[in-house]
Amino acid sequence: MRHGSHGDDPQAFTSTITFTERGECCGVTLRSLFRTKQQRDEVVERYHAIEGAEQTLSRLAEYLGTDQRSAE
């Protein structure tokens, strides 16, 4: 998915969510691609992107009825 205010937003970035089958479980990978390291750092620091992703995964686990996150 593309994050940005409009089509040619210079601050826009792309995020990919990948689901991987792991036996009876499913792995989830969130990746975001930024134009620069500075842009990435701003999103992480100013908008707390890591915490937001963790909250999103927690809500998904709650919705699915299980919390099987693992540190990778």
C-alpha positions in Angstrom: 0.0 0.0 0.0 1.2 3.5 -0.6 1.2 6.1 2.2 0.9 9.7 1.1 -1.3 12.7 0.9 -1.6 12.6 -2.9 -0.3 10.8 -6.0 2.9 12.8 -6.3 3.6 13.4 -2.6 7.4 13.5 -2.2 7.0 12.1 1.4 5.1 9.1 0.2 6.4 5.6 0.9 5.3 2.1 0.2 4.5 -0.6 2.7 4.1 -4.3 2.0 2.4 -6.8 4.2 3.4 -10.5 3.6 1.7 -13.5 5.1 3.7 -16.7 5.1 2.3 -20.1 5.9 4.1 -21.8 8.8 2.5 -25.2 9.3 -0.7 -24.5 11.1 0.4 -20.9 11.8 0.9 -17.8 9.7 3.9 -15.4 9.8 3.4 -11.7 9.1 6.1 -9.4 7.8 5.6 -5.7 7.6 8.1 -3.8 5.4 8.2 -0.1 4.4 10.3 1.4 1.7 11.4 5.0 2.0 13.2 7.3 -0.4 15.9 8.2 2.2 17.2 7.1 5.6 16.2 10.5 6.9 12.6 10.0 5.8 12.5 6.6 7.5 14.0 8.0 10.7 11.4 10.8 10.8 8.5 8.3 10.4 10.0 6.1 13.1 10.7 9.0 15.6 8.0 11.5 14.9 5.1 9.2 14.1 6.2 6.2 16.3 5.9 3.8 13.3 7.4 0.8 15.2 5.0 1.1 18.1 2.1 1.6 15.6 3.0 -1.6 13.8 3.2 -3.5 17.0 -0.2 -2.2 18.0 -1.6 -3.2 14.6 -0.2 -6.8 14.9 -1.6 -7.0 18.5 -5.0 -6.0 17.3 -4.8 -8.5 14.4 -3.8 -11.3 16.9 -6.7 -10.3 19.2 -9.1 -10.3 16.2 -7.9 -13.8 15.2 -8.2 -15.0 18.8 -4.6 -15.8 19.4 -1.3 -14.0 20.0 1.5 -16.0 18.6 4.0 -13.3 17.8 7.7 -14.2 17.9 10.8 -12.1 17.9 12.7 -12.6 14.6 
